[in-house]
Every structure is written in structure tokens, then in C-alpha cells.
Amino acid sequence: MSNSAPVYPRGHGLLDGKSVVITAAAGTGIGYATARRCAEEGAELLISDVHPRRLDEAADRLAEETGRRPVTRVCDVTDESQVRSLWQTAEGAFEDVDIVVNNAGLGGTASILEMTDEQWDRVIDVTLNGTFRMIRAALQHMAERRRGVIVNNSSILGWRAQKGQAHYAAAKAGVMALTRCAAADAAEFGIRVNAVAPSLAMHPFLAKVTSQELLEELESQEAFGRSAETWEIANVIVFLASDLASYMTGEVVSVSGQHP
């Protein structure tokens, strides 16, 4: 068993000439890792986030690391008017939007016995409803061109129960079902819709909001004895977004190293 991450991959031009919109791409999580990997694979980027300062910092870092500065747009995916504004910015920046990565999501820990309506509604609105709003806007844009790719970020908790995660697990299971149904609606327009379902991808924000004891327990459940690097999840997103996955739609790809 190895507990060391592999070497960071070089780009292979998988997204040369493509334009990509990524939500929740600021910070240190899967969204930023996906933005970096897309840029390294040749894509033009528009990244969004609800935090203006963090978004600007992410754009600066991407420019430094990849030589490609993304277009940015602040967007709260719970607000339909902001989603529409994001798409206006994307349509102004790119001739066409080829790929959308729906990464925006919100977690938290609370027992159902104590969970408030507000806690439930907030997680559902960001994680599930926000993904729906972005998919709807993307399909309306892409249907006219009869091509495009959408990749959603779900979670293995959409399949597996975990204490204190009812709202998040329900939202992510909803993203899985939404992915399949959106793929069925979009197929006649030549648009692919897929999702990834990561198990555990470590980054500083997760470490900040999760106890060390729980993290160690979750890592012990992984076959490699470690959490995934965020870029390992991003690699699968890039694959699904690329022409290498041209026959895949309506699929939810588990990105995990869990024990059988």
C-alpha cells in the first residue's frame, strides 16, 4: 500500500482551443485545482466565486502558475440574476462556451435531530439548486450550437451514509439524479452531462472545518491510506470534459480509493 501521491501531471493539450466556465474556483479546493489543470491542458477560463477577494487572488495565482489569466466574475449560484450575469460575462468573453464545471457546493455537520430548516435549505440551495440553475443556463446557451459539455461535482456521500451529513448527502444524491436527467434532456442537442463523485480530497479549508480525528478515520477507509490530492479529482473532471470521453453522458464517476 502506498500513501504517497503520484507526480503532478504535465499537460497534454486535451482542452486546446476550448473555453471553460468553473464555479467556486477560488481558494484551495477542487475548483481551483480544476481551473489550473484546465489551463494547463490549453483551455481559456472564466472562473467564478462568491468571494471577490479570494476570486482575484485565485486569478493572480493562476496567471503566475500557468501563464494564463482567467476572466473572473463574482457569482452566488443561489441567485438567478447573478447566474444570468455570469453567463452574459462568459458570452462576452468567449465566442462560445464549450465546457461548464459546476463545482459550487456547501457542506456542514449536523444531526437531523438538531438540524434547522435554515441549515437544510442553505446546503440544498447552494449544492443542488445552484447546480440546477447553472445547468439550465448552460443548456440554453449550448443547445443553439448543438454541442457542449457539463461536468458536475457530486460526492460519494450521494451513495453512502455518514453521520451528520444528511443535508449534504441528500444534495449530492440530488446532483447525481440531476446529472442523469439533464443528460437525457441534452442528448438530442449533442451535449454531454456527467459528474464526478469524490470520496476524500484534502485541502486546507476541509482541514479547518473537520476534526483531525474524523480525517484520520476517513483516510483509514481509503485503499491507499491517504486522501486524494485535489488535482487528482481535477484530472478526472478534465477527462470527462475532453473529447476522450465523447461517448460518456449521464454517468457519475466515483473518484475514490476506498477499501472494498
C-alpha positions in Angstrom: 0.0 0.0 0.0 1.3 3.4 -0.9 0.4 6.6 0.9 2.3 9.0 -1.4 0.6 11.0 -4.1 1.9 10.5 -7.6 3.9 13.1 -9.5 1.9 16.1 -10.7 1.0 15.6 -14.4 2.1 17.7 -17.3 -0.4 18.9 -19.8 -1.3 17.0 -23.0 -3.3 19.6 -24.8 -6.6 17.8 -24.0 -8.6 21.1 -24.0 -6.7 23.1 -26.6 -9.0 25.8 -28.1 -11.8 25.1 -25.5 -13.4 27.7 -23.3 -14.3 26.6 -19.7 -16.5 28.2 -17.0 -15.9 26.9 -13.5 -17.9 27.9 -10.4 -16.5 28.1 -6.9 -12.9 28.2 -8.2 -11.3 30.4 -5.6 -9.5 29.0 -2.6 -7.6 25.8 -2.4 -10.2 23.1 -3.3 -11.2 21.1 -6.2 -12.5 24.1 -8.1 -9.1 25.9 -8.2 -7.3 22.6 -9.0 -9.7 22.1 -11.9 -9.1 25.6 -13.2 -5.3 25.1 -13.1 -5.5 21.7 -14.8 -7.8 23.1 -17.5 -5.4 26.0 -18.1 -2.5 23.5 -18.3 -4.5 21.5 -20.8 -4.8 24.6 -23.1 -8.2 26.0 -22.2 -9.3 29.6 -21.8 -11.0 30.1 -18.5 -13.8 32.1 -16.7 -13.8 31.4 -13.0 -16.4 32.5 -10.6 -16.8 32.5 -6.8 -19.0 34.2 -4.2 -15.9 35.8 -2.5 -14.5 38.7 -4.6 -11.1 39.0 -2.8 -10.4 35.2 -3.0 -11.5 35.2 -6.6 -9.0 37.9 -7.5 -6.3 36.1 -5.6 -7.1 32.9 -7.5 -6.9 34.7 -10.8 -3.5 36.1 -9.9 -2.2 32.7 -8.8 -3.4 31.0 -12.0 -1.7 33.6 -14.1 1.5 33.0 -12.2 1.3 29.2 -12.3 0.0 28.7 -15.8 0.7 31.9 -17.7 -3.0 32.2 -18.5 -5.0 34.8 -16.6 -8.7 33.8 -16.4 -11.7 36.1 -16.8 -13.4 36.4 -13.4 -17.0 37.0 -12.3 -18.4 37.1 -8.8 -21.4 34.8 -8.7 -23.7 33.4 -6.0 -25.3 30.4 -7.6 -28.3 30.7 -5.3 -29.2 34.0 -7.1 -30.7 33.5 -10.6 -29.9 37.1 -11.6 -26.2 36.5 -10.7 -26.2 33.3 -12.7 -27.5 35.2 -15.7 -24.9 37.9 -15.2 -22.2 35.2 -15.2 -23.4 33.9 -18.5 -23.5 37.4 -20.0 -19.9 37.8 -19.0 -19.0 34.4 -20.4 -20.7 35.1 -23.7 -18.9 38.4 -23.9 -15.5 36.9 -23.2 -15.7 33.8 -25.5 -17.3 33.2 -28.8 -18.8 30.1 -27.4 -18.7 28.3 -24.0 -17.6 24.7 -24.6 -17.4 23.4 -21.1 -19.0 24.1 -17.7 -17.8 22.7 -14.4 -20.3 23.0 -11.6 -18.2 22.9 -8.5 -20.2 25.2 -6.2 -21.3 23.4 -3.1 -21.8 23.8 0.7 -21.3 21.3 3.5 -21.7 21.3 7.2 -22.2 18.8 10.0 -25.4 18.5 12.0 -27.6 15.7 13.3 -31.1 15.5 11.8 -32.3 15.7 15.4 -30.9 19.2 15.7 -30.7 20.4 12.1 -32.7 23.6 11.5 -34.7 24.3 8.4 -32.2 27.1 7.6 -29.2 24.7 7.7 -31.0 22.2 5.4 -32.3 24.8 3.0 -28.9 26.6 2.7 -27.0 23.4 1.8 -29.7 22.3 -0.7 -29.9 25.7 -2.3 -26.2 26.1 -2.9 -25.3 22.5 -3.7 -28.3 21.2 -5.6 -30.4 24.2 -6.7 -27.3 26.2 -7.7 -26.2 23.3 -9.9 -29.6 23.2 -11.5 -29.5 26.9 -12.2 -26.1 26.7 -13.9 -27.1 23.6 -15.9 -30.3 25.3 -17.1 -28.3 28.4 -18.2 -25.6 26.3 -19.8 -28.1 24.1 -21.8 -30.0 27.1 -23.1 -26.6 28.5 -24.4 -25.3 25.2 -25.7 -28.5 23.9 -27.4 -28.3 26.6 -30.1 -24.9 25.3 -31.1 -25.8 21.7 -30.6 -22.7 20.8 -28.7 -21.1 21.3 -25.2 -20.0 19.5 -22.1 -21.1 19.9 -18.4 -19.3 18.2 -15.5 -20.9 18.4 -12.1 -19.1 17.8 -8.8 -21.1 15.4 -6.6 -19.8 13.3 -3.8 -19.6 9.6 -2.8 -21.9 10.6 0.1 -24.6 10.6 -2.6 -24.4 6.8 -2.3 -23.0 6.3 1.2 -24.4 7.4 4.6 -22.3 9.4 7.0 -23.4 10.7 10.4 -24.2 14.4 10.5 -24.3 14.7 6.7 -28.0 14.3 5.8 -28.3 17.7 4.1 -25.1 17.4 2.2 -25.6 13.7 1.2 -29.2 14.5 0.0 -28.0 17.4 -2.0 -25.2 15.4 -3.6 -27.5 12.5 -4.4 -29.8 15.1 -6.0 -26.8 16.2 -8.1 -26.4 12.6 -9.3 -30.0 12.3 -10.3 -30.0 15.8 -11.9 -26.9 14.8 -13.9 -28.7 11.7 -15.4 -31.9 13.6 -16.2 -30.1 16.6 -17.7 -28.0 14.2 -19.8 -31.3 12.7 -21.2 -32.7 16.2 -21.9 -29.4 17.3 -23.5 -28.6 14.3 -25.7 -30.7 15.4 -28.7 -28.6 18.6 -28.8 -25.3 16.7 -28.8 -24.5 17.9 -25.2 -22.8 15.6 -22.7 -23.5 15.9 -18.9 -21.5 13.8 -16.4 -20.4 14.1 -12.8 -17.6 13.0 -10.5 -18.2 11.7 -7.0 -15.0 12.1 -4.9 -14.6 10.4 -1.6 -12.0 12.4 0.3 -9.9 15.2 -1.3 -7.7 17.1 1.2 -7.3 20.8 1.2 -6.7 23.5 3.9 -10.4 24.5 4.1 -11.5 21.0 4.7 -8.8 20.5 7.4 -10.0 23.7 9.0 -13.7 22.6 9.4 -13.1 18.9 10.1 -11.6 17.4 13.2 -8.3 15.6 12.9 -9.9 12.5 14.4 -12.5 12.3 11.7 -10.0 13.0 8.9 -7.8 10.2 10.2 -10.8 7.8 10.3 -11.8 8.8 6.8 -8.3 8.3 5.5 -8.1 4.9 7.1 -11.0 3.9 4.9 -9.1 4.7 1.7 -7.3 1.8 0.0 -4.1 3.9 -0.4 -4.2 5.1 3.2 -4.4 8.7 2.1 -6.8 11.3 0.9 -6.8 12.3 -2.8 -5.0 15.4 -3.9 -7.4 17.9 -5.3 -5.7 17.7 -8.7 -6.4 14.0 -8.8 -10.1 14.8 -8.8 -9.5 17.6 -11.3 -7.8 15.1 -13.7 -11.0 13.1 -13.9 -13.0 16.2 -14.5 -10.6 17.2 -17.3 -11.0 13.7 -18.8 -14.8 14.0 -18.7 -14.7 17.4 -20.3 -12.3 16.3 -23.1 -13.1 14.6 -26.3 -11.6 11.4 -24.9 -15.0 10.9 -23.1 -17.0 11.6 -26.2 -19.4 8.7 -25.7 -20.0 9.2 -22.0 -23.1 11.0 -20.8 -25.4 10.6 -17.8 -22.5 9.0 -15.8 -21.4 9.6 -12.3 -17.8 8.5 -11.9 -16.6 7.6 -8.5 -13.2 9.1 -7.8 -12.2 7.2 -4.7 -9.7 4.7 -3.3 -11.9 3.1 -0.7 -11.5 -0.4 0.6 -13.9 -2.9 -0.9 
